[in-house]
Amino acid sequence: MNTTKASLANALMNILKTKPFNKITVRNVVDECGLTRQTFYNHFGDMYELVEWTCLQAIKESLQDNCDYDHWQKGLYKLMLAIKKNSLLVNNMQRSDNRDILVRYIYKIINNYVTTVVEKQSYGLNISSEDKGLVAHFYSLAFIAIIVEWIKNDMRADPKEVSEKIGTLLKGNFRNDLEKYDRS
């Protein structure tokens, strides 16, 4: 991991303890970690890129080794734990005028994850890339809707319980839905 980027991300997280995201400037972040504005811009184009990198780093680790059908539920659980662990950033973004950015970040991560699961589940089937993409998009939107609702409800529901309920609901559905598009 890039230590300069990590320093900037840590500075952002520290500032979020006392200031809402929409009031934080690049100057605030670099002053917090003792770097220059030029150093910031060498790594990020703007504050939103810093937020995206911070979110992606926190969540990426949670999904490693869980990109198959047998483990996607565990990955969802770990994703929710990562979001909860970074609730300061997530809640700040959710309350800001830029909440759609948060949803886009989480969707991007979930869609990459679900696409990997769909690819593995479609093994042996003759399915077009477009149809696999549609199935992945459908499930990604379902997951993001549940996660966003969970965030809006102050993450009160137990992530393990939520992921288990979703797992029960979707048991066997990935493969079943993909088989509907099989051209064999």
C-alpha positions as CSV (number, residue, x, y, z in Angstrom):
1,M,0.0,0.0,0.0
2,N,1.2,3.5,-0.8
3,T,2.1,5.1,2.5
4,T,1.6,8.7,1.3
5,K,-2.0,7.8,0.1
6,A,-2.5,6.0,3.5
7,S,-1.4,9.1,5.3
8,L,-3.8,11.3,3.4
9,A,-6.6,8.8,4.0
10,N,-5.8,8.7,7.8
11,A,-5.8,12.5,7.9
12,L,-9.2,12.6,6.2
13,M,-10.6,10.1,8.7
14,N,-9.2,12.2,11.6
15,I,-10.8,15.4,10.3
16,L,-14.1,13.7,9.8
17,K,-14.3,13.3,13.5
18,T,-14.9,17.0,13.9
19,K,-16.0,18.3,10.5
20,P,-18.5,17.2,7.8
21,F,-17.0,16.0,4.5
22,N,-18.5,18.9,2.5
23,K,-16.5,21.3,4.7
24,I,-13.2,19.6,4.4
25,T,-10.6,21.0,1.9
26,V,-7.4,19.7,0.5
27,R,-5.6,22.2,2.7
28,N,-7.2,20.7,5.8
29,V,-6.1,17.2,4.8
30,V,-2.5,18.1,4.0
31,D,-2.1,20.3,7.1
32,E,-3.4,17.4,9.2
33,C,-0.6,15.0,7.9
34,G,2.1,17.5,7.3
35,L,2.3,17.1,3.5
36,T,2.0,19.7,0.7
37,R,-0.9,20.4,-1.6
38,Q,1.4,19.3,-4.5
39,T,1.9,15.9,-2.8
40,F,-1.9,15.5,-2.5
41,Y,-2.3,16.3,-6.2
42,N,0.5,13.9,-7.2
43,H,-1.7,11.1,-5.8
44,F,-5.3,12.3,-6.1
45,G,-7.2,14.6,-8.5
46,D,-9.5,15.9,-5.8
47,M,-11.1,15.1,-2.5
48,Y,-13.5,12.6,-4.1
49,E,-10.7,10.5,-5.4
50,L,-9.3,10.4,-1.9
51,V,-12.6,9.3,-0.6
52,E,-12.9,6.7,-3.3
53,W,-9.4,5.3,-2.6
54,T,-10.1,5.3,1.1
55,C,-13.4,3.4,0.6
56,L,-11.9,0.9,-1.9
57,Q,-8.9,0.1,0.4
58,A,-11.2,-0.5,3.4
59,I,-13.6,-2.7,1.4
60,K,-11.2,-4.5,-1.0
61,E,-9.6,-6.3,1.9
62,S,-13.0,-7.6,3.1
63,L,-13.8,-9.3,-0.2
64,Q,-10.5,-11.0,-0.8
65,D,-10.9,-14.8,-1.1
66,N,-14.7,-14.7,-1.1
67,C,-15.4,-14.3,-4.8
68,D,-17.1,-17.7,-5.4
69,Y,-20.6,-18.9,-4.9
70,D,-19.7,-20.9,-1.8
71,H,-18.3,-17.8,-0.1
72,W,-20.2,-14.8,-1.5
73,Q,-22.3,-14.6,1.7
74,K,-19.2,-14.4,3.8
75,G,-17.9,-11.7,1.5
76,L,-21.2,-9.7,1.9
77,Y,-20.9,-10.1,5.7
78,K,-17.3,-8.9,5.6
79,L,-18.2,-6.0,3.3
80,M,-20.9,-4.9,5.8
81,L,-18.4,-5.1,8.6
82,A,-15.9,-3.0,6.7
83,I,-18.6,-0.4,6.0
84,K,-19.5,-0.4,9.7
85,K,-15.9,-0.1,10.7
86,N,-15.6,3.0,8.5
87,S,-19.0,4.3,9.6
88,L,-17.5,7.8,10.2
89,L,-16.7,8.2,6.5
90,V,-19.8,6.3,5.3
91,N,-22.2,8.3,7.5
92,N,-20.5,11.5,6.6
93,M,-20.9,10.8,2.9
94,Q,-24.5,9.5,3.3
95,R,-25.5,12.8,5.0
96,S,-23.7,15.0,2.5
97,D,-25.0,16.3,-0.8
98,N,-22.6,13.8,-2.4
99,R,-24.3,10.6,-1.2
100,D,-24.6,9.4,-4.7
101,I,-20.8,9.2,-4.8
102,L,-20.9,6.8,-1.9
103,V,-23.5,4.6,-3.6
104,R,-21.4,4.6,-6.8
105,Y,-18.3,3.5,-4.9
106,I,-20.1,0.7,-3.1
107,Y,-21.9,-0.4,-6.4
108,K,-18.5,-0.5,-8.2
109,I,-17.1,-2.8,-5.6
110,I,-20.2,-5.0,-5.3
111,N,-20.6,-5.3,-9.1
112,N,-17.0,-6.4,-9.5
113,Y,-17.5,-9.0,-6.8
114,V,-20.8,-10.2,-8.2
115,T,-19.5,-10.4,-11.7
116,T,-16.7,-12.7,-10.5
117,V,-19.3,-14.9,-8.8
118,V,-21.5,-14.9,-11.9
119,E,-18.5,-15.8,-14.1
120,K,-17.7,-18.8,-11.9
121,Q,-21.3,-19.9,-11.7
122,S,-21.7,-19.8,-15.5
123,Y,-19.0,-22.3,-16.1
124,G,-20.1,-24.9,-18.6
125,L,-23.1,-22.8,-19.8
126,N,-23.3,-21.0,-23.2
127,I,-24.3,-17.5,-22.1
128,S,-23.5,-14.2,-23.8
129,S,-21.4,-11.6,-21.9
130,E,-24.4,-9.3,-22.1
131,D,-26.7,-11.8,-20.3
132,K,-24.0,-12.5,-17.7
133,G,-23.7,-8.7,-17.2
134,L,-27.4,-8.4,-16.8
135,V,-27.6,-11.1,-14.1
136,A,-24.6,-9.5,-12.3
137,H,-26.2,-6.0,-12.6
138,F,-29.5,-7.3,-11.2
139,Y,-27.9,-8.9,-8.2
140,S,-25.6,-5.9,-7.6
141,L,-28.5,-3.5,-7.5
142,A,-30.3,-5.8,-5.1
143,F,-27.3,-5.9,-2.8
144,I,-26.7,-2.2,-3.0
145,A,-30.3,-1.4,-2.2
146,I,-30.1,-3.6,0.9
147,I,-26.8,-2.1,2.0
148,V,-27.9,1.5,1.4
149,E,-31.1,0.9,3.4
150,W,-29.0,-0.7,6.2
151,I,-26.7,2.4,6.2
152,K,-29.7,4.8,6.3
153,N,-31.0,2.8,9.3
154,D,-27.7,3.6,11.1
155,M,-26.4,0.1,10.5
156,R,-28.5,-1.2,13.5
157,A,-29.2,-4.6,12.0
158,D,-26.6,-7.3,12.6
159,P,-24.5,-7.7,9.5
160,K,-24.3,-11.5,10.0
161,E,-28.0,-11.8,10.3
162,V,-28.6,-9.7,7.2
163,S,-26.1,-11.7,5.1
164,E,-27.6,-15.0,6.3
165,K,-31.1,-13.9,5.4
166,I,-29.9,-12.8,1.9
167,G,-28.1,-16.1,1.6
168,T,-31.3,-18.1,2.4
169,L,-33.2,-16.0,-0.1
170,L,-30.7,-16.5,-2.9
171,K,-29.6,-20.1,-2.3
172,G,-29.1,-21.6,-5.8
173,N,-30.5,-18.6,-7.6
174,F,-27.3,-17.4,-9.3
175,R,-26.9,-20.7,-11.2
176,N,-30.7,-21.0,-11.7
177,D,-30.9,-17.6,-13.2
178,L,-27.9,-18.1,-15.4
179,E,-29.3,-21.4,-16.8
180,K,-32.3,-19.4,-18.1
181,Y,-29.9,-17.7,-20.5
182,D,-28.1,-20.9,-21.6
183,R,-28.0,-21.2,-25.4
184,S,-26.8,-24.9,-25.4
